Amino acid sequence: MTEYYKAEDLEKFGDVGKHNPELFKKFIDWYTSSLEPGKLSKREKVLIGVGVAHVIQCPYCIDAYTKSCLEEGMSLEHITEAVHVASAVRGGASLIHTLQAHNAIDRNSL
Amino acid sequence: MKTFKEKIGETSLQSLEALDLKILQVNIGYRCNLACKHCHVSGSPGRREVMDVMTAGQVIRVLTENPFETLDITGGAPELNPSLRTMIREARNAEKCVTVRTNLTVFFEERLESYPEWYREQSVDLIASLPFYLEEGVDRVRGTGTYKKSIEALKILNGLGYGTDSTGPSLSLVYNPQGMYLAPTQCTLEAEYRRELQERFGIAFTRLYTLSNMPIGRFREYLVRTGNFDKYMDKLAAAFNPATLSGIMCRHIVSVGWDGTLYDCDFNQALGHATMAGALKKIDDFDYAALVNRSISVDDHCYGCTAGQGSS
């Protein structure tokens, strides 16, 4: 995996915009605005970020949002709780699909 | 990265000058019972730099003969200097406020157990290092067992009225990051410290200061060793906040090193950058009028005090 994911590449994220700066700028503006404190605090937003980062299994995002959590004064206890919530939602999303199997069985059974 | 001097040149101030001089800060030695990974003076039990009785006497003379309001004592662990009690007593007799920056754990060293009670009797305000409210964060930075001792010390202080009696001297806690990231905002973390320390141990305190780690001393060694020095400096510089410049510590204090040398702050003191106020290099040459109008000696480590919400 190391040939695919290099920590230093996180700092080169801006290179993604080279071939379509206009679209990339729109993304960055959106991304930046979405993390600004609003009804949710910065702490709440980075906790959502770290949870999502784990569920989508993005090593860059995990790295970045873990640091953001530390900069918001949070600990591994906070991060672990957030990851459990995100993982539980993900687990639940898989489990609920058992009903698809139930329905399929009903459709294919006498 | 622009130099700090260049950065200041871009602001309306152009350069950094002292604003007032109400606090006399004195570092009475680098000897410490701990050897914390973030310590900007690289304090440890092995350090031999300790302010002698004569220099301590000169500090008190300067304090009492000039319109200072506060004596702010730091180290190392100030309690390891035998002159500490005399300095505090004389400062209090002269009706000056006294603040001591304590590491808390030193109260459990032999013959130093009476300090909490004595501090209370002398109405000394305490600024106590507690880098985080969880054990792992504290012990990782300050050494195994440090957290438990710190908690015990805070309970003793609470029992004496520190942090619990609003009419008495204050008990401030100090957070600092346990790595190469910046400190969170003070108000957010203060609420969390209050809740966690109260729920876990029934501990109260007056206020929390959140400080960033300065890229000097032992923390600088860590940054260099791990190849992160430039990255951390870039992070500090990117977080430069001109709004911090009016409250920045160096514009309101003068700092005296363990050997009587005068500095603009404790960080310049750790680096050996003496004050630029003409020939006023030593406490013997102390000239309040010249120092209150001095230019501050700055370098890139000053980004540590101007990042984000400020840190001094």
HADDOCK unambig.tbl for C-alpha pairs under 7 A between the chains (distance, minus, plus):
assign (segid A and resid 71 and name CA) (segid B and resid 181 and name CA) 5.95 0.50 0.50
assign (segid A and resid 71 and name CA) (segid B and resid 182 and name CA) 5.52 0.50 0.50
assign (segid A and resid 71 and name CA) (segid B and resid 183 and name CA) 5.69 0.50 0.50
assign (segid A and resid 71 and name CA) (segid B and resid 184 and name CA) 5.31 0.50 0.50
assign (segid A and resid 72 and name CA) (segid B and resid 184 and name CA) 4.68 0.50 0.50
assign (segid A and resid 73 and name CA) (segid B and resid 184 and name CA) 5.50 0.50 0.50
assign (segid A and resid 73 and name CA) (segid B and resid 189 and name CA) 6.29 0.50 0.50
